[in-house]
Amino acid sequence: NQVLEMFDHAYSNYMEHAYPADELMPLTCRGRVRGQEPSRGDVDDALGKFSLTLIDTLDTLVVLNKTKQFEEAVKKVIKDVNLDNDIVVSVFETNIRVLGGLLGGHSVAIMLKEKGEYMQWYNGELLHMAKELGYKLLPAFNTTSGLPYPRVNLKFGVRHPEARTGTETDTCTACAGTLILEFAALSRFTGTSIFEEYARKALDFIWEKRQRSSNLVGVTINIHTGDWVRKDSGVGAGIDSYYEYLLKAYVLLGDDSFLERFNTHYDAIMRYISQPPLLLDVHIHKPMLNARTWMDSLLAFFPGLQVLKGDIRPAIETHEMLYQVIKKHNFLPEAFTTDFRVHWAQHPLRPEFAESTYFLYKATGDPYYLEVGKTLIENLNKYARVPCGFAAMKDVRTGSHEDRMDSFFLAEMFKYLYLLFADKEDMIFDIEDYIFTTEAHLLPLWLSTTNQTISKKNTTTEYMELDDSNFDWTCPNTQILFPNDPMFAQSIREPLKNVVDKSCPRGISRAEENLGSGPKPPLRARDFMASNPEHLEILKKMGVSLIHLKDGRVQLVQHAVQAASSLDAEDGLRFMQEMIELSSQQQKEQQLPPRAVQIVSHPFFGRVVLTAGPAQFGMDLSKHKAGTRGFVATIKPYNGCSEITNPEAVKEKIALMQRGQCMFAEKARNIQKAGAIGGIVIDDNEGSSSDTAPLFQMAGDGKNTDDITIPMLFLFNKEGNIILDAIREYEAVEVLLSDKAKDRDLEMENTDQKLSDNDSHKQNSEEATSASQDVGAVSDEPEEGGSSDVTDPEPLSPADADSDSVSISNQDSSVPGTDEAGAPEPACTACTQGDNRPQEQKTETESDSKVNWDNKVQPMESILADWNEDIEAFEMMEKDEL
């Protein structure tokens, strides 16, 4: 009853204040007409001046048993809606919302007519409109590949001079792969085969272009060449409904090739993308590597699809994780990080989570999902309800609204919520006779045997051998899913109850992934922690041993003959390959902005700038443009691992300390307690330099580091010695810690009695100033069969202590890791390497790391000329950085 009341509130406000406009603007109580409101970019491509919300809502009215209102709505659509508008619309959105809405309306209209009480006058008018719209979408398919253009002009098509479209080269995978249900239904309803043929051709092309070794597809594809434009792959935005339509096309059309393709993709998804309870994007060519550290809300449909597939356990896990995020933020943010912080804060009242909740309840019968549905209803009423409908959330953290109520809110949200709570007697027809499109429109299953104009030739097996075991769980009988264990779903959910409150969920989920029976999944390189005894035991079984090197690194070596079994040896080989792949990928892709330590006191005046690595804790210098300036002081004990014994020397100064023996965060807390205003950690690895090593970022200790408020920077040994030499020679040395080098202190240079000689200054300035913008180059990957040590301080399982490298040795290529001092945490806290550009300028001007500080007076004209040169250099550096 509450769902019905909420629907009435939204629908009546649309009809009263917005119709015939496409959407209701619930904050200003008026309709959104394209061209009359400020453009919202791609979002407006769904609006085509065809009363979008009314068409999208047609079959929802019948599901909610509002047959009288449905009859009135159909008459309005037939009488008022014009599809021949000179307006450019999204092919994808128009297909799923308008074509799907017309077909869904037609499906329930003929069902009601058969029942004999309502719609006796109906004569297929909605189907005629659907066919007209189908023909208007067909020009978009005029490409050599068969993939449609992303947009079409309803009146002029695509390449017509007045169409204002047809120049696009790219489309998303979901945009091209989410047509088959509507187009095939249109062909089956009308007997006109062309629509189904075009949709099948697009699907065939995407299948052909999948990445063959991983069986994954990218997000964006070139519609002319078939090249992948965006090569990341997931189950969220840009791909989501492509997978959904492969499985549902099999259900609706009975064509085995769709099922085989879906199962092939599903196997790849579960192998690479699924990291229970997370679903993380990966690279299609290197699927062991995550492509991003956040998830988007559209992936919330996936547990529902897994229910249809019959794979219940991961569906329960992911759904529960999403529910915990909702409990934390009231709604699912448009995107959120792997540690469940908000990434994009909007929530446009998306229905995907409600969809998965409905499917899980149907599969398990667990009343827990009714409680979840109740939470959704309460949150909508409490936070999104406004006098003129329901408003999208602009920011889930603040509760601010956006003047927006998308048509899918009426088409899907209320449909799934009503069905979640409805008993059979609340329905006037059997919902099991229909399949839901991605917009939750109803298409009757009897279409599979009607007007079969397409031969069901199996094209899939021409390309590959399929593992039949992957087909076992498709379309299960829900009666036998949980024969003896009514607590099955609860036992899976329980470990995830607090997952959102932890900062690094992957460590938990991996450890508890296989509650119940069955072997644990093989250890993945991305999850490996050098301090985890269980992981070390697994390595031993796989024939992989750890060797501690003198420089603090840990080397991995595999001897297949020492593995416990041939299967373990295979796992070991795969693990080592993943390690190499992970390391090289991180070297190529992780970009880290360097920080600067600039010596600003006499006689340097900012001319000497040292490349420094930042910390993952403490003051973020990129947000404090002035930086932190102060005199330096060496602390006692020099390693900073216990209480500072010379606090009077450190107070209000920048503390210098040596790397090693404890965690970076511990050093920071000790010097902060002693009154230091900043800290510089100097590498204890003799001869290390930013010239030859990639930039190093200091990780936290896996705990909350908000208490650390001072800036911390890391200098390699060679750069650190420049400061130590300066202290020995001049005692009082003042430095500036900043995100990048600042202009020299000209005034101080002018007034000082002992200025450096012109030549020496000029050389130092030209060579040293831009060092802060460059990062040490990383050596190339080893050639096959060769051996190489890549000094890469980016640990693959981030160290929360001083971190060095792990190197592997079966192809002897180094990968990130930790030293003995640290106990690594899961991959949320990472030490990251820097930018891999070759370093052209050196930090020092002399090869022996000593700078000539002999000073002579420098004329003012020379200083000004010198200064101008430096300004030009700084401008060039900033331009390069941008």
N, C-alpha and C positions, 0 to 999 in steps of 0.2 A: 504493500500500500504506500509505503514511503517512496519507493522508486517511482510509482505511478504519479504521486503528487509532485515529485521533483521534475519528472518529464513534462507534466502539464505546465509547470511554472516556466520551463525553458521554451517549450513549443508554442504556448499561447503568446508569450512575449515576442517571439519571432514573428508569428502571424500578425500580431497587433501592431508592432512597431517597425518591422523590417520588410515583410513581404511586399512586393515581389523581388526585393534585393537578394543577393546571394547569401549574405550572412547578417546576423544581428550583432550590433555593437552594444553590449549590455551595460556599459557605464554611461553612455550618452543616449541610450534608448532610441537608436535609429538604425537604419539599414546601411550596410557597407556596399557602396556601388563603386565598381572599379573606375578609376579616372576622376572620381569626385573626392576621393580621400588621398592623403599622401601615400606614395607608393611604398610597399613593404618588400619590394624586390620579388624573388622567386615565390614567396608565400602567396602573392596575388595571382600567380598563374593558375590557381584552382578556380578563380572567379571568372565566369564567362557570360554574365548577365542572363543566366538561365535558371534563376531561383534555386540555386544549388542546395540550400539547406532543406527545402521542401522535398526535392527529388530524393535526396540522400535519406530522408526520414520515412519514406513511404512504407517500406515493409516493417519498420519498427512499430508503426501504428497497429499493424495486424498482430505482431508478436505480443504487444501489450493489450490485445483484445479491444482495441479502439476502432472497430470496423466502420462505424458511422463516419468518424473523422477521416478514416482512410478513403472512403467513397468520395467525400467532399474534396479531399486533397487531390485525388486522381483527376476529378473534374477540373479543378483549378489548373493542374499541370497541363492537361490537354488543351484547355482554353487559353491560358496565359503565356505558357513558356515558348520562347522563340529560340531555336537553335542556330539560326542563320545570321549570327552577329559578326560584324567585322572586328574581331577581337582575338588576340593571340593567347592560347591556353596551353597548359601542360597536357601532353598526350596521356601521361601516367595518371594524373589526378582526375582528368576528365573521364578516363576509362573506368577507374575504380569507383568514383563517386557518382558520376552522371549516368554513364552507360550501365554500370552495375546497379545503380538506383532504379533506373527504368526497367531493367530485366528482373530485379528483385520484386518491384511493384507488380510487373506483369505476372510473375510466378505466383504470388499470393492472390492476385486478382482472379486468375483462372481457377485457383483452388476454391476461393470463396464462391465463385459463380457455380462451380460444380456442386457445392453444398446446398445451393438453391435459395439462400435467403438474401444475400447481398450481391451487388455487382451484376445483376441480371442484364443490365443494359450494355455491359462492357463487351467490346468487340475487337480487342487486340490493339487499341490505340497506343498504349505505352510501347508495345513492341514495334509499331510503325515508327514511332519517334526514335526508338533505340536503333532501328535499322538506318534511319536518316543520319543519326549521329555517327554510326559505324562507318558510313560512307564518307563522312566529313573527316574522320580520323585516318582513313586509308592513304591519302597523299603523303602522310608522314613516313610511310614505309618505302618511299621511292628512293632507295639506296641500293648499292650493289650488294651490300652485306645482308640486307633484309632487316637490319636493326632500324627502328624508327627514329626520326628526328625527335628531339625532346619536346618541341613545341609545334603547334599547327594553328593556322588561322581558320576559324570556323567557317568563314565566308570564302576566303581565297586560297586555302590550302597552304602549300609550303613555299614553292619557288616563284609564285606569281609576283609580279612587280609590286603589287599592293599588299602582299602577305606580311611583310616586315619580319619574316623568319625564313629559315632555310640555310643560314650561314653557319649554324652550329656544327661542330665536329664531334662533340663528346656527349655521351649520355650515361646515366648510372645503370648498373646491372639490374637493379630492381625495376627501373623505368622501362627497360626493354624486355624484361623477363616476367612482368606481371600483367599479362594480357590474355593468356590462354583460357582462363575460366570464362571471362566475359565474352571474348571473341568466339570461343567454341560454342558457348551457350547461344549466342546470337545466330551462329550458323545452324545449330541444331533446331532452334525454335523456328527459323525462317526457311531452312532448306538451302540457303545460299552459302556455299562452302568457302568462299574467298576469305572470309574473316578468320576462320580457323586456320586456313592455310598460311596466312601472313603471320599469325601468332606463333604457329609451329616453326616457321622458318626462322624467326627471331630466336626462339629457344634453342633450335638446332645449332645456330651460329654461336651462341654463348657456350653451349656444351663443347663444341669443337675448339673454342678458344681457351678453355680452362687450362690452367697450368698443369701439364701432364704428370709431373712427378709428385705434386702435392694434391692434385685434384681439387684445388681451390680456385675461386674466381676473384678478380679484383673488384674495386668499388666503381671505377669509371672506365669506360671503353670508348675507343674511337669508332664512330659508326660507319666510317668508310673503310678503314684498314683493319679494324679488329684488334689493334694494338691496345694493351692495357695502359691507361693514362695514370690511374692511381692503382698501385700494386699492393695495397694493403687489403686484407680480407677479414671479415668478421660475420656476425649474424645480425648486426644492427643496421643503422641508416645506410642506404645506398645498395644493400644486397638483400635485406630481410625477406621481402615477399617473393623474391626469385625462388628461394628454397621452399617457401610455403606453397607456391603454385606448382612446383614439380610434384610434390606429394599429393596435393589436392586434385591436380589434373589426372593423376592415376585413379583417384577415388571417383571422380566425376565421369571420366571418359573411358576408364578400364584399359588404358594402354600401358602394357608392362614396361615399355622403354622409359616412361616417366618415373616409374618406381625404381628402376635400376639406376637411373641417373641420380635420383634423390639419395638412394642408399649409398652410392659412391661418394657423393658430396658429404653425406652425414658421417660417414666413416672418417673422412678427413677433418670435419669439424670437431668430432669427439677426440681425434688424435692430437690436433694442434691448437684449436681455438678454445676448447673446453678445458678450463683449469678450475674444477669445481671448488666453490660455487660460482667462480667468475667465468665470463666469456670475453676473452681479450683478442683484439685484432692482431694478426700476424702478417708477415710478408709472404706473398704467394710463392716466391722463389726460395725463401729461407724460412720455412714455416715454424722452425724452432725458436724464432726470434719475435718477440712482441713488437708490434708496430706503434703502439701507444699505451699510455698508462691510465687511460680512462675508458669508461663505457658509456654508450648513449642509451636513452630510455626506450628507444624503439626495439632493442633486443628483448624487452619484456614479453614479446609475443612468443619467444622461442620455447619456453616451458610448455605452452599450449600445443605447439607443433610436436614437441617430443611426446606428449600424451597421445596424439594421433598416431605417431610412429610406434608408440608402445614402450618407450624407454622412460620409465616412471622415475627411477631414482634421481638422475641428474635434473629432471624437471622439478622435483620437489626441492632439491638443493638450491638451484638458481632462484626459484620462486621465493624461497624462504629468505635468501640473501636480499632480494629486491624488497621484500616486505619489511625487513629490518631497516633498510634505507628509508622507506616510506615512514616508518614509525619515528625515525630520527628527524625527518624534514617535513612531515605531513603529506608530501607528495613526492613522486619520483622526479628529481631534477632532470632537466633535459640531458645532462651528462654529469657523471660523477666519477671520482678517482678510485683507484684500486683500494685505497684506504678510506673510501666512502665519504670523502669531502666533496662539496659542491664544485663542479667544474664549469658547467653552464647552469645558471640558477632558474631559468624559466621552466614553466610547466603549462603547456597549452591544453590541459584537460585531456591528455592522451588516454585511450582506452585499453592499451595492450596488456597492462597488468591485470585489469578486470577480466579480460579475455582468458588469460592463462589461469586465473583463479577459478573461473567457470569450468574450464576443461579439467582441471585437477580435481575439482569437487565431483564432477561426473565420473571420473576414473576411480577415485578412492572412496567416495561417499563419506569422507572424513568431515565432520561438522566444524572442524577447525577453519575450513575455507569459508564457511558461512560467517564466522567471526571476522575473517579478513574482509569479506564483502561489506559487513556492517561498519568496519573501520573506514572503508572507502566512502560509504554513504555519509557517515558522520563528518568526515573531513571536507567533503564537497559542500555540505550544508553549512559547516562552521566557517570555512575559509574562502570558498569560491562563490557562494551564493550572494547575489546582489538583487536589488529590487526588480531589475529588468532581465533576469536570467541568471546565468553563471558566467563569471569572468575568468579568463585564463590568468595564471599566476605569473607576474613579471619577475618575481624573485621569491623563491620558496623560503628563504631565510628571513625576509622582512614581512612577507605576507602581502606585498604590494600587488596590484592588479594591472592587467592589460585590457584595453577595450576590444576584446576579441572573444568570440564563441564559435569555434570552427564547426562545420557541419558534421564532422565525424563524432562530435560529442553526442549529438542526438541519434546519429546512425548506429553507433556502436556501444557507447558507454551504458546507456539505459537498456539496450537490448541484452547485453551480457549480464548486467546486474539483475534485471528482471528474471532472466532464465536461471540465474544462480539460485534464486529463492523460490521460483515457481514450482508447484507440484504439477503433475500431469493434468489434473482436472482444471488448473488455471489456464491451460492452453486450449485454443479452439482448433488446433491442428497438431499433427505429430512432427515435432522439430527434427526428429531423426530421419525424416524423408528428404532432408535438404542438406546441402553443404554451404558453409559460410565462405564468402569471398574475403579478401583481406580487409574490405570495408564492412564486413559482416552482412552483406546482402545475401539473400537466400536463393540458391539455384537448386531445382529439383533433381534428385539422383536419377530419375527415369530418363534424363537427357542422354545417358550413356548408351541407350538402345534406340535412340531416335535419330533419323537422318544421318547415318554414319557414312558421310561422304569421303572420309579420309581412311585409307587403308592403314591398319594397325601394324605396319612393318616395324620390326624391332631394329632400330638403327644403332642402339647403344653397344651391343656386343661386337659390332664390327670393330670398335676401337680398343676394347680391352677385355681381359678376363675378369670376371667378377667372383668375389668370394660369397658363396651361397649362404654362409653362416650369418651374413649381415642382414638376411631377409627374415630371420626367424621371428623377430618381434614386431613385425608390421601388422597393424590393424588387429590388436589382440581382442579377445573376449574379456570384457571388464569383469565378468563374474569370477574368473579364475586368476585374477592378478594377485590377490592376497588371500589364498585359500585358508591359511591357518594363523595369520598374524594381523589382527586388526590394528596393532600398534606399529605396523611397518612404516607408515608415513611419519609418525611421530618420532620414531627412532632415528630417522634420517635428519629430521628438522632440528632435533635437540642440540647437537653440537654447534649449530649455526646461530643459536639464539643470541649470543653475545658477539658475533663476529664483527658487527659494525662498530662496536666500541673498541675494538683492537686496532692498532695502527697498521699492522701488517697481516692481513688475513690469510695470505697464501701459506704461511708457515703452519697455520692451524689446519687449514683445509687439507693440505697435503698429508699431514700426520694422521688426520682422522678420515681420510678419503674413503677408506674401505672398512667402515664399521660393518660388522657382520662377516660373512664368509667370503672366500675367494682370495687369490694371491694379491699382494700389493702391486701397483703399477711400477714399471721400472723407474729408477731414479733419473730425473731430467737434469741436464746441465744447469738450466736456469734456476733450479731449486737447490742446488748443491750448497751445503754449508760446511766449511772445513772444520768447524768446531763440533759438528753433530756426530756423536759416536755411532749412531745408527747409520748415517751416511758413510762413515769410514768403513763400517762393517760391510756395507753393500759394495763399496769400491773393492774391498779385499776379495769378495766373492767373484767380482767381475775381472779379477786379475790386474787391478789398477792399484799401484802403490804410491805413497807420498814420500818425497825426499825433501828434507829441509836444507835449503842452500845457505851459504854463509851470509849472503846479503839480505837475508830475511824472507826471501821468496820461498814458496813451496812448489816443487815440481811434481807433476803427475806423470807417471810412466806406466804404460800398459804392456803386460806380457800375457798374451792369450793362453799360453800353456799353463799358467798358474790359476786360471779361472776354475771355478767349482764345476762347471759343465760347459758344453758347447753353446748352450743357450745363454749362459751368463757371459761367455766370451763375446757373443754377438752383442749383448747389451752393453758390454764394456767398450766395444769398438764404436757403437753408436754414440755412447756417452762422450768418448774422446772426440769424435767428429763434431758433435754438438758444441763441445768446449771450444774447438778451433773456430767453428762458425760464429759462435757467440762472441769470441774475442775479436775476430776480424771485423765483424759487423759493428761492434761497439767502437772500435777504432775509427771506422769509416763514418759512423752516424752520430756519435755523441759529440755535440759541440758544446764547449764550455767557455764562457767569457773569462779571460784572464783578469786578474786584479793587479794593482801597481803598488810597489813600495818605492817612494820617491824621497831621496835624501835632499832635504831643503835647507839645512844649515850651512854655514861657512865651511869650506869654500865651494860647496857643490851647488847650492842655490837651485835645486830642482833639475840639474843637468843629468844626474844619474838616476835612472828609473829601472827598477828590477821587476821582472815578471814574477808574479806570485799567484798561487792557487788559493781559491776561497774555501770556506768551511760551510757545512750544511747547517750550522747553528750560529748563534750570535748575531750581531748587527749585519744586515745585508747592505754592503757598501753601494750596491747599485741603486738603492733607494735613499741613500744619504750622500747627495752629490758633493757636499763639502768634505766628506771623508773624516778621518780622525788624525789629528796632528799632535805630535809630542816627542819628547826626547826618549831615547832608548836606554834600557837598563838590562843587564844580564842578571838572571835570577839565580838564587841558590835554594835548593839543589837545581842544577842546570837542566835536568830532565823535567822538572815541574810536576813530578808525580806524587809529591807530598806537600805538606804545608810549607809555604815560602818562608825561609828563615831571614831574609833581608827585606822585609816589607817597606822599611823606610826608604830604601833605594828604588823601590818599584812603584811606590804610590804616585799617582798622576802621571805615570810614564808608560811607554810601550815596552812590554816585557819580551826579552829574547830568551828562547829556550831551545833545547835539543830534542829532536824526535826520538821516540822509542820508550819502551818499558811500561807505558800505560796508555790509556785511551786519550785521544785528542780533547774530548769534552772534559775529562778529568783535569788536564793541564789548564784548560780555560777557566774552570771553576776555581782552581787554586790561585791563579794570578788575579782573577777578578776579586777574590776574597782579600788579597793583599793590597787592593786598591789600584791595580793597573787599569789603564783606559783602553788597552788593546794588547794583542799578542802576536808574535811572529815565531813560528816553529821552523827551525833550520834542520834540514835533512842531515842525518848522521852518516849517510852513505857517501864516503869520500869520493870527491870528483863528480858527483851527480850535478847535472846542469839543465836548465830549461832549453839550452841549445840542442840537447840530444834526447831528452825525455819528454813524453807528452805531459801536459799540465795535470796537476794532482789536486783532487778535492778531498778535504778532510771530512770524514763521516762522523755522525753522532754516535752515541753509545746504545742506540736502540730504545732509549727511554725518552721521556720528555725533556727537551733541552731549552725550554722557554726561559729558564732562570738565567741562561747565559746571554748577557746583553752587550758585551764588548765585541769588537770585530777581531777575528782571528785569520791570519794569512799564513801560507806555507811557502817557504823558499827552499829551492834546492841548495845543495852544499856550496856550490861555486858562488851563487848569488849571495848566500848568507855570509860567506867569508868576506865579501866586499864591505858589508856593514861592520863586521868584527874588526877588519883591518882599519876602517875609518875610526872606530872607537879607540883602538890602540894608538892611533896617530893624533886624534883631535879631542879625545875624551867626550866632550859634549856633542853628540850627534842627534840631530832632530830629523824625523822622517814624517812623511804623510802617507797614510794608508787610504787608498781610494779605489774606485772602480776603474779609473784610467788616469794617466798622468795629467797633471795640471800645468798651467803656464809657470815659467820660472819667476822667482821673486826678484823683479828687476830693481825695486827700490833698495832692497838689502844689498844687491850687487853694487849699486851705485855708491852707497855710503860706506861700504866696507873698505878698509885700508889695504887689504891684501887680496886683490883680485887675481885670478889666474891669468896666465898669458893667453893671448888671443888664439894662437894655433892650438894649444892644448884644449882650451874650452871648445873651440869650434869642432874639433874632431870628436870630443866626448859628446857634444850636443847632437851632432849628426848621427853618430853611431848608436848612442845610448837611448835617446829619447823614445824612439818608437819600439824599443824592446818590449815595452809593456803590452803592446798589441799583438805580439807574436807568441806562438806557443811551440814548444819543441816538437820537431817532426818525429813521427813514429816510423820505425823501419818497416819495409814492405813485408807482405805475407811470404812465408817460405815457399819456394818452389816445391812441386811434388817430389817426395822422396828426399828432399833436402832437410836441413836442420837450421833452426833459427831461434834466437831469443828476442822476443818482442818485449821491450820494457814498457809494460802497460799497467800503470797503477790503478786501473779501474777494476776493482774486484767484482767478480761475477756474482758472488754473494757478498753484499756490501759489508765491509768491515766496520765495526763500530770502534775499533781501536786503530792505532797507526797501521796503515795497510800497505802492503807491497803487492807483488804479483805472484800468481800461481803460474808456472809454465807447464806445458804438457809435453810428454815425450813419447810419442809413438811416431808422430811426424815432428816431434820436438818443436812445437810452436807454442809460444807462451800465451797463457790466458790469465784473466784477473783472478785474484784470490786474496788471502790474508796472511799476516804473519802470526807468530805464536802468541803474541800479546793479546790479540783480539778474539772475541767470541762473536762470529758473524751472526747477523739477523737476516730474516727473509728480505726479498728484494725490494722493499719499499725504501730502505735507507741505502743509498748507493754512493760509492766513491766514483766520480766520473772523470774521465780523461778529457783533455781539451781538444781544441781545434787542431786539425792535422796539417795545417799549412806549413811549408818549409820555413824555417827561421832564417831570414836573410840578414837581419842585423843582430849583432852580438850585444850582450849586456855590458861586457867589458871591452875596453879598447886595446888591451894588451893581452897577448896569449898567455902570459903567466898569471893572469887574474889580478895583477897589481896595476893601480892607476897612478899616473904621474901627477902628483898634486903640487908640483912646484908652481908658485904663483908670481905673476908680475902684474903691474897695473895695465888695465885694458882701456883704450880710449872709448868715450861715450858713443861716437859714431859706429865703432865696431860692434859695441854691445847692442845698439839698436838694430843694425843690419843682421847680427846674429839672432836676435830675438824674432825679427820678421821671418827669418828662415825657419825658426822653430814653430812659429804660428802656422806657417804654410804646411810644415810637416804634420802638425797636430790636425789641421783641417783635412789633410789627405788621409790620415789615419782614421778619422771619424767617418769619412766617406767610404773607406774600405770596410770599416766595421758595419756600416749600414748595408 
